[in-house]
Amino acid sequence: MAARKAKKPAAKTSARNKAKNAKAAKGAKARAAAPSTPASWWESSVQFLREVKTELKKVTWPNKRQVMSSTAVVLVLVGIVSVLLGFVDFILARLVRLVVG
């Protein structure tokens, strides 16, 4: 017979799991009480935008040098890929002409 795993008693759930479950329940309640009137919809939208503004203040934005170097890398790679795709297209067009006549 296969060995059975002993189930842990429910009383031994960690504080972390309790907090996680409480947070999930709170989120479910918040979703269930979704705003239905235009005024509450507007208020929740404004609150969302305030939170977005707060989060954007926490972002570490790249400096000018980082932006320029990243842009250069992207442009070089786009050029290389476009040349390779053009070459593949040219070869495939030649093959199709040979097969079709």
N, CA, C and O atoms as a GROMACS GRO file, in nm:
protein
  404
    1MET      N    1   0.083  -0.119   0.000
    1MET     CA    2   0.000   0.000   0.000
    1MET      C    3   0.087   0.125   0.000
    1MET      O    4   0.198   0.126   0.055
    2ALA      N    5   0.035   0.227  -0.062
    2ALA     CA    6   0.108   0.354  -0.067
    2ALA      C    7   0.096   0.424   0.067
    2ALA      O    8  -0.008   0.421   0.133
    3ALA      N    9   0.204   0.486   0.106
    3ALA     CA   10   0.204   0.557   0.234
    3ALA      C   11   0.119   0.683   0.220
    3ALA      O   12   0.129   0.756   0.122
    4ARG      N   13   0.036   0.708   0.320
    4ARG     CA   14  -0.048   0.826   0.319
    4ARG      C   15   0.021   0.939   0.392
    4ARG      O   16   0.088   0.919   0.494
    5LYS      N   17   0.003   1.058   0.339
    5LYS     CA   18   0.057   1.175   0.407
    5LYS      C   19  -0.040   1.215   0.516
    5LYS      O   20  -0.161   1.219   0.495
    6ALA      N   21   0.013   1.245   0.629
    6ALA     CA   22  -0.071   1.290   0.739
    6ALA      C   23  -0.109   1.435   0.715
    6ALA      O   24  -0.023   1.518   0.684
    7LYS      N   25  -0.237   1.464   0.728
    7LYS     CA   26  -0.283   1.601   0.709
    7LYS      C   27  -0.251   1.682   0.832
    7LYS      O   28  -0.263   1.635   0.945
    8LYS      N   29  -0.210   1.806   0.810
    8LYS     CA   30  -0.181   1.895   0.920
    8LYS      C   31  -0.312   1.945   0.977
    8LYS      O   32  -0.406   1.972   0.903
    9PRO      N   33  -0.319   1.957   1.106
    9PRO     CA   34  -0.441   2.011   1.165
    9PRO      C   35  -0.461   2.156   1.124
    9PRO      O   36  -0.365   2.230   1.104
   10ALA      N   37  -0.587   2.196   1.111
   10ALA     CA   38  -0.620   2.331   1.069
   10ALA      C   39  -0.570   2.434   1.168
   10ALA      O   40  -0.546   2.549   1.130
   11ALA      N   41  -0.555   2.398   1.292
   11ALA     CA   42  -0.513   2.492   1.395
   11ALA      C   43  -0.368   2.536   1.377
   11ALA      O   44  -0.328   2.638   1.434
   12LYS      N   45  -0.290   2.464   1.300
   12LYS     CA   46  -0.148   2.496   1.284
   12LYS      C   47  -0.119   2.580   1.161
   12LYS      O   48  -0.004   2.587   1.117
   13THR      N   49  -0.219   2.644   1.104
   13THR     CA   50  -0.190   2.730   0.990
   13THR      C   51  -0.108   2.849   1.036
   13THR      O   52  -0.130   2.902   1.145
   14SER      N   53  -0.018   2.888   0.956
   14SER     CA   54   0.074   2.995   0.995
   14SER      C   55   0.004   3.130   0.990
   14SER      O   56  -0.101   3.146   0.928
   15ALA      N   57   0.062   3.223   1.056
   15ALA     CA   58   0.008   3.360   1.058
   15ALA      C   59   0.011   3.419   0.917
   15ALA      O   60  -0.075   3.499   0.881
   16ARG      N   61   0.110   3.379   0.841
   16ARG     CA   62   0.122   3.428   0.704
   16ARG      C   63   0.003   3.383   0.619
   16ARG      O   64  -0.053   3.462   0.544
   17ASN      N   65  -0.035   3.255   0.633
   17ASN     CA   66  -0.149   3.204   0.558
   17ASN      C   67  -0.278   3.271   0.603
   17ASN      O   68  -0.366   3.299   0.521
   18LYS      N   69  -0.290   3.296   0.733
   18LYS     CA   70  -0.410   3.363   0.784
   18LYS      C   71  -0.421   3.503   0.725
   18LYS      O   72  -0.529   3.546   0.684
   19ALA      N   73  -0.310   3.573   0.721
   19ALA     CA   74  -0.310   3.708   0.665
   19ALA      C   75  -0.343   3.704   0.516
   19ALA      O   76  -0.417   3.789   0.465
   20LYS      N   77  -0.288   3.607   0.449
   20LYS     CA   78  -0.313   3.592   0.306
   20LYS      C   79  -0.460   3.563   0.280
   20LYS      O   80  -0.520   3.621   0.189
   21ASN      N   81  -0.519   3.473   0.358
   21ASN     CA   82  -0.660   3.440   0.343
   21ASN      C   83  -0.749   3.560   0.375
   21ASN      O   84  -0.849   3.583   0.308
   22ALA      N   85  -0.713   3.636   0.477
   22ALA     CA   86  -0.791   3.754   0.513
   22ALA      C   87  -0.786   3.858   0.402
   22ALA      O   88  -0.886   3.923   0.371
   23LYS      N   89  -0.668   3.873   0.343
   23LYS     CA   90  -0.652   3.969   0.233
   23LYS      C   91  -0.735   3.926   0.111
   23LYS      O   92  -0.797   4.009   0.046
   24ALA      N   93  -0.735   3.797   0.082
   24ALA     CA   94  -0.814   3.745  -0.030
   24ALA      C   95  -0.962   3.766  -0.006
   24ALA      O   96  -1.035   3.804  -0.098
   25ALA      N   97  -1.008   3.743   0.116
   25ALA     CA   98  -1.148   3.762   0.149
   25ALA      C   99  -1.186   3.910   0.137
   25ALA      O  100  -1.294   3.943   0.089
   26LYS      N  101  -1.096   3.998   0.181
   26LYS     CA  102  -1.121   4.140   0.173
   26LYS      C  103  -1.131   4.184   0.026
   26LYS      O  104  -1.216   4.265  -0.010
   27GLY      N  105  -1.043   4.129  -0.058
   27GLY     CA  106  -1.046   4.161  -0.201
   27GLY      C  107  -1.174   4.113  -0.267
   27GLY      O  108  -1.228   4.180  -0.355
   28ALA      N  109  -1.223   3.995  -0.223
   28ALA     CA  110  -1.347   3.942  -0.278
   28ALA      C  111  -1.464   4.031  -0.240
   28ALA      O  112  -1.553   4.055  -0.321
   29LYS      N  113  -1.464   4.080  -0.116
   29LYS     CA  114  -1.570   4.170  -0.073
   29LYS      C  115  -1.565   4.300  -0.152
   29LYS      O  116  -1.669   4.354  -0.190
   30ALA      N  117  -1.446   4.350  -0.176
   30ALA     CA  118  -1.432   4.475  -0.250
   30ALA      C  119  -1.481   4.459  -0.394
   30ALA      O  120  -1.543   4.549  -0.450
   31ARG      N  121  -1.452   4.343  -0.454
   31ARG     CA  122  -1.500   4.319  -0.589
   31ARG      C  123  -1.650   4.302  -0.592
   31ARG      O  124  -1.715   4.344  -0.688
   32ALA      N  125  -1.707   4.240  -0.489
   32ALA     CA  126  -1.851   4.219  -0.483
   32ALA      C  127  -1.923   4.352  -0.468
   32ALA      O  128  -2.035   4.367  -0.518
   33ALA      N  129  -1.862   4.448  -0.401
   33ALA     CA  130  -1.924   4.578  -0.380
   33ALA      C  131  -1.874   4.678  -0.484
   33ALA      O  132  -1.837   4.790  -0.450
   34ALA      N  133  -1.874   4.637  -0.610
   34ALA     CA  134  -1.824   4.722  -0.717
   34ALA      C  135  -1.915   4.844  -0.731
   34ALA      O  136  -2.036   4.833  -0.714
   35PRO      N  137  -1.859   4.960  -0.762
   35PRO     CA  138  -1.940   5.080  -0.775
   35PRO      C  139  -2.036   5.069  -0.892
   35PRO      O  140  -1.998   5.025  -1.001
   36SER      N  141  -2.160   5.108  -0.870
   36SER     CA  142  -2.258   5.097  -0.976
   36SER      C  143  -2.314   5.232  -1.018
   36SER      O  144  -2.369   5.244  -1.127
   37THR      N  145  -2.302   5.333  -0.934
   37THR     CA  146  -2.353   5.464  -0.969
   37THR      C  147  -2.243   5.546  -1.034
   37THR      O  148  -2.125   5.523  -1.008
   38PRO      N  149  -2.280   5.642  -1.116
   38PRO     CA  150  -2.177   5.725  -1.181
   38PRO      C  151  -2.088   5.799  -1.082
   38PRO      O  152  -1.969   5.814  -1.105
   39ALA      N  153  -2.146   5.845  -0.970
   39ALA     CA  154  -2.066   5.919  -0.873
   39ALA      C  155  -1.960   5.829  -0.810
   39ALA      O  156  -1.844   5.869  -0.798
   40SER      N  157  -1.998   5.706  -0.770
   40SER     CA  158  -1.901   5.616  -0.710
   40SER      C  159  -1.799   5.568  -0.813
   40SER      O  160  -1.684   5.542  -0.781
   41TRP      N  161  -1.844   5.556  -0.937
   41TRP     CA  162  -1.751   5.518  -1.043
   41TRP      C  163  -1.646   5.627  -1.060
   41TRP      O  164  -1.527   5.599  -1.076
   42TRP      N  165  -1.691   5.751  -1.056
   42TRP     CA  166  -1.600   5.863  -1.072
   42TRP      C  167  -1.502   5.869  -0.956
   42TRP      O  168  -1.382   5.890  -0.976
   43GLU      N  169  -1.552   5.851  -0.835
   43GLU     CA  170  -1.467   5.856  -0.716
   43GLU      C  171  -1.362   5.746  -0.719
   43GLU      O  172  -1.246   5.768  -0.684
   44SER      N  173  -1.403   5.626  -0.760
   44SER     CA  174  -1.306   5.516  -0.765
   44SER      C  175  -1.202   5.540  -0.874
   44SER      O  176  -1.086   5.501  -0.860
   45SER      N  177  -1.244   5.603  -0.984
   45SER     CA  178  -1.148   5.635  -1.090
   45SER      C  179  -1.047   5.738  -1.044
   45SER      O  180  -0.928   5.726  -1.073
   46VAL      N  181  -1.094   5.839  -0.972
   46VAL     CA  182  -1.004   5.941  -0.921
   46VAL      C  183  -0.908   5.880  -0.820
   46VAL      O  184  -0.789   5.912  -0.819
   47GLN      N  185  -0.959   5.791  -0.735
   47GLN     CA  186  -0.873   5.725  -0.636
   47GLN      C  187  -0.767   5.641  -0.706
   47GLN      O  188  -0.651   5.640  -0.666
   48PHE      N  189  -0.808   5.570  -0.812
   48PHE     CA  190  -0.713   5.489  -0.889
   48PHE      C  191  -0.602   5.577  -0.946
   48PHE      O  192  -0.484   5.541  -0.938
   49LEU      N  193  -0.639   5.690  -1.004
   49LEU     CA  194  -0.539   5.779  -1.063
   49LEU      C  195  -0.446   5.837  -0.957
   49LEU      O  196  -0.327   5.857  -0.984
   50ARG      N  197  -0.497   5.864  -0.837
   50ARG     CA  198  -0.410   5.910  -0.728
   50ARG      C  199  -0.308   5.802  -0.692
   50ARG      O  200  -0.190   5.832  -0.670
   51GLU      N  201  -0.353   5.678  -0.687
   51GLU     CA  202  -0.262   5.568  -0.655
   51GLU      C  203  -0.158   5.549  -0.764
   51GLU      O  204  -0.042   5.518  -0.736
   52VAL      N  205  -0.200   5.566  -0.889
   52VAL     CA  206  -0.106   5.556  -1.001
   52VAL      C  207   0.002   5.663  -0.988
   52VAL      O  208   0.120   5.635  -1.008
   53LYS      N  209  -0.040   5.786  -0.955
   53LYS     CA  210   0.056   5.895  -0.939
   53LYS      C  211   0.156   5.864  -0.828
   53LYS      O  212   0.276   5.890  -0.841
   54THR      N  213   0.105   5.808  -0.718
   54THR     CA  214   0.192   5.772  -0.606
   54THR      C  215   0.292   5.665  -0.647
   54THR      O  216   0.410   5.674  -0.613
   55GLU      N  217   0.246   5.565  -0.720
   55GLU     CA  218   0.336   5.457  -0.764
   55GLU      C  219   0.439   5.508  -0.864
   55GLU      O  220   0.554   5.464  -0.862
   56LEU      N  221   0.398   5.599  -0.952
   56LEU     CA  222   0.492   5.651  -1.051
   56LEU      C  223   0.603   5.733  -0.986
   56LEU      O  224   0.712   5.744  -1.041
   57LYS      N  225   0.577   5.790  -0.870
   57LYS     CA  226   0.681   5.862  -0.799
   57LYS      C  227   0.789   5.768  -0.746
   57LYS      O  228   0.902   5.810  -0.722
   58LYS      N  229   0.754   5.641  -0.729
   58LYS     CA  230   0.849   5.542  -0.677
   58LYS      C  231   0.938   5.484  -0.786
   58LYS      O  232   1.038   5.417  -0.757
   59VAL      N  233   0.904   5.509  -0.911
   59VAL     CA  234   0.978   5.450  -1.023
   59VAL      C  235   1.114   5.518  -1.037
   59VAL      O  236   1.126   5.639  -1.024
   60THR      N  237   1.215   5.437  -1.063
   60THR     CA  238   1.347   5.490  -1.094
   60THR      C  239   1.357   5.505  -1.246
   60THR      O  240   1.369   5.407  -1.319
   61TRP      N  241   1.350   5.628  -1.291
   61TRP     CA  242   1.349   5.654  -1.434
   61TRP      C  243   1.492   5.653  -1.488
   61TRP      O  244   1.585   5.693  -1.418
   62PRO      N  245   1.510   5.607  -1.613
   62PRO     CA  246   1.645   5.605  -1.671
   62PRO      C  247   1.691   5.748  -1.703
   62PRO      O  248   1.611   5.837  -1.729
   63ASN      N  249   1.823   5.766  -1.700
   63ASN     CA  250   1.876   5.898  -1.735
   63ASN      C  251   1.891   5.907  -1.887
   63ASN      O  252   1.866   5.810  -1.959
   64LYS      N  253   1.930   6.024  -1.934
   64LYS     CA  254   1.937   6.048  -2.079
   64LYS      C  255   2.034   5.952  -2.148
   64LYS      O  256   2.007   5.903  -2.258
   65ARG      N  257   2.146   5.925  -2.084
   65ARG     CA  258   2.246   5.836  -2.144
   65ARG      C  259   2.191   5.694  -2.160
   65ARG      O  260   2.212   5.631  -2.264
   66GLN      N  261   2.121   5.644  -2.059
   66GLN     CA  262   2.062   5.510  -2.068
   66GLN      C  263   1.957   5.503  -2.178
   66GLN      O  264   1.951   5.405  -2.251
   67VAL      N  265   1.874   5.607  -2.189
   67VAL     CA  266   1.771   5.609  -2.293
   67VAL      C  267   1.835   5.609  -2.431
   67VAL      O  268   1.791   5.537  -2.521
   68MET      N  269   1.938   5.691  -2.448
   68MET     CA  270   2.004   5.699  -2.579
   68MET      C  271   2.070   5.567  -2.617
   68MET      O  272   2.060   5.524  -2.732
   69SER      N  273   2.137   5.503  -2.522
   69SER     CA  274   2.204   5.377  -2.554
   69SER      C  275   2.103   5.267  -2.582
   69SER      O  276   2.124   5.186  -2.672
   70SER      N  277   1.995   5.263  -2.507
   70SER     CA  278   1.890   5.162  -2.532
   70SER      C  279   1.826   5.184  -2.668
   70SER      O  280   1.797   5.088  -2.740
   71THR      N  281   1.802   5.310  -2.702
   71THR     CA  282   1.743   5.342  -2.832
   71THR      C  283   1.837   5.301  -2.945
   71THR      O  284   1.792   5.247  -3.046
   72ALA      N  285   1.966   5.324  -2.928
   72ALA     CA  286   2.063   5.286  -3.030
   72ALA      C  287   2.065   5.135  -3.049
   72ALA      O  288   2.071   5.087  -3.162
   73VAL      N  289   2.061   5.060  -2.939
   73VAL     CA  290   2.060   4.914  -2.949
   73VAL      C  291   1.937   4.867  -3.024
   73VAL      O  292   1.946   4.779  -3.110
   74VAL      N  293   1.822   4.925  -2.992
   74VAL     CA  294   1.699   4.885  -3.060
   74VAL      C  295   1.706   4.916  -3.209
   74VAL      O  296   1.668   4.832  -3.291
   75LEU      N  297   1.754   5.034  -3.244
   75LEU     CA  298   1.762   5.071  -3.386
   75LEU      C  299   1.859   4.980  -3.462
   75LEU      O  300   1.830   4.940  -3.575
   76VAL      N  301   1.971   4.948  -3.403
   76VAL     CA  302   2.068   4.859  -3.469
   76VAL      C  303   2.007   4.720  -3.489
   76VAL      O  304   2.019   4.661  -3.596
   77LEU      N  305   1.942   4.668  -3.386
   77LEU     CA  306   1.881   4.535  -3.398
   77LEU      C  307   1.768   4.533  -3.500
   77LEU      O  308   1.752   4.435  -3.573
   78VAL      N  309   1.689   4.640  -3.505
   78VAL     CA  310   1.582   4.648  -3.606
   78VAL      C  311   1.644   4.647  -3.745
   78VAL      O  312   1.593   4.581  -3.835
   79GLY      N  313   1.753   4.719  -3.765
   79GLY     CA  314   1.820   4.720  -3.894
   79GLY      C  315   1.872   4.582  -3.932
   79GLY      O  316   1.856   4.539  -4.046
   80ILE      N  317   1.936   4.513  -3.838
   80ILE     CA  318   1.990   4.380  -3.865
   80ILE      C  319   1.879   4.281  -3.899
   80ILE      O  320   1.891   4.204  -3.995
   81VAL      N  321   1.771   4.283  -3.822
   81VAL     CA  322   1.660   4.191  -3.847
   81VAL      C  323   1.594   4.222  -3.981
   81VAL      O  324   1.555   4.130  -4.053
   82SER      N  325   1.579   4.350  -4.015
   82SER     CA  326   1.516   4.384  -4.143
   82SER      C  327   1.603   4.337  -4.260
   82SER      O  328   1.549   4.290  -4.361
   83VAL      N  329   1.735   4.350  -4.249
   83VAL     CA  330   1.823   4.301  -4.356
   83VAL      C  331   1.812   4.149  -4.369
   83VAL      O  332   1.804   4.097  -4.480
   84LEU      N  333   1.812   4.079  -4.256
   84LEU     CA  334   1.800   3.932  -4.261
   84LEU      C  335   1.666   3.888  -4.320
   84LEU      O  336   1.662   3.797  -4.402
   85LEU      N  337   1.557   3.953  -4.279
   85LEU     CA  338   1.427   3.918  -4.336
   85LEU      C  339   1.420   3.951  -4.485
   85LEU      O  340   1.360   3.876  -4.562
   86GLY      N  341   1.481   4.061  -4.525
   86GLY     CA  342   1.485   4.095  -4.667
   86GLY      C  343   1.562   3.990  -4.746
   86GLY      O  344   1.521   3.953  -4.856
   87PHE      N  345   1.673   3.942  -4.690
   87PHE     CA  346   1.751   3.838  -4.757
   87PHE      C  347   1.671   3.707  -4.770
   87PHE      O  348   1.669   3.645  -4.875
   88VAL      N  349   1.606   3.669  -4.661
   88VAL     CA  350   1.524   3.547  -4.664
   88VAL      C  351   1.410   3.562  -4.765
   88VAL      O  352   1.380   3.467  -4.837
   89ASP      N  353   1.347   3.678  -4.771
   89ASP     CA  354   1.240   3.703  -4.867
   89ASP      C  355   1.293   3.693  -5.010
   89ASP      O  356   1.226   3.637  -5.096
   90PHE      N  357   1.411   3.748  -5.035
   90PHE     CA  358   1.471   3.742  -5.168
   90PHE      C  359   1.498   3.598  -5.210
   90PHE      O  360   1.467   3.560  -5.322
   91ILE      N  361   1.554   3.518  -5.120
   91ILE     CA  362   1.584   3.378  -5.150
   91ILE      C  363   1.455   3.299  -5.176
   91ILE      O  364   1.446   3.223  -5.272
   92LEU      N  365   1.357   3.318  -5.090
   92LEU     CA  366   1.230   3.245  -5.109
   92LEU      C  367   1.160   3.287  -5.238
   92LEU      O  368   1.099   3.203  -5.304
   93ALA      N  369   1.167   3.414  -5.274
   93ALA     CA  370   1.108   3.460  -5.400
   93ALA      C  371   1.177   3.392  -5.519
   93ALA      O  372   1.111   3.352  -5.615
   94ARG      N  373   1.310   3.380  -5.513
   94ARG     CA  374   1.384   3.311  -5.620
   94ARG      C  375   1.343   3.163  -5.629
   94ARG      O  376   1.323   3.110  -5.738
   95LEU      N  377   1.330   3.098  -5.513
   95LEU     CA  378   1.289   2.957  -5.513
   95LEU      C  379   1.150   2.938  -5.571
   95LEU      O  380   1.126   2.844  -5.646
   96VAL      N  381   1.059   3.027  -5.537
   96VAL     CA  382   0.923   3.019  -5.591
   96VAL      C  383   0.925   3.039  -5.742
   96VAL      O  384   0.854   2.969  -5.814
   97ARG      N  385   1.005   3.132  -5.790
   97ARG     CA  386   1.015   3.154  -5.936
   97ARG      C  387   1.071   3.030  -6.006
   97ARG      O  388   1.028   2.996  -6.116
   98LEU      N  389   1.168   2.962  -5.943
   98LEU     CA  390   1.225   2.842  -6.003
   98LEU      C  391   1.121   2.731  -6.009
   98LEU      O  392   1.113   2.659  -6.108
   99VAL      N  393   1.042   2.716  -5.905
   99VAL     CA  394   0.943   2.608  -5.899
   99VAL      C  395   0.826   2.637  -5.991
   99VAL      O  396   0.784   2.550  -6.067
  100VAL      N  397   0.774   2.759  -5.987
  100VAL     CA  398   0.655   2.794  -6.067
  100VAL      C  399   0.694   2.814  -6.214
  100VAL      O  400   0.617   2.776  -6.302
  101GLY      N  401   0.803   2.868  -6.240
  101GLY     CA  402   0.848   2.881  -6.377
  101GLY      C  403   0.861   3.019  -6.415
  101GLY      O  404   0.898   3.048  -6.529
   0.00000   0.00000   0.00000
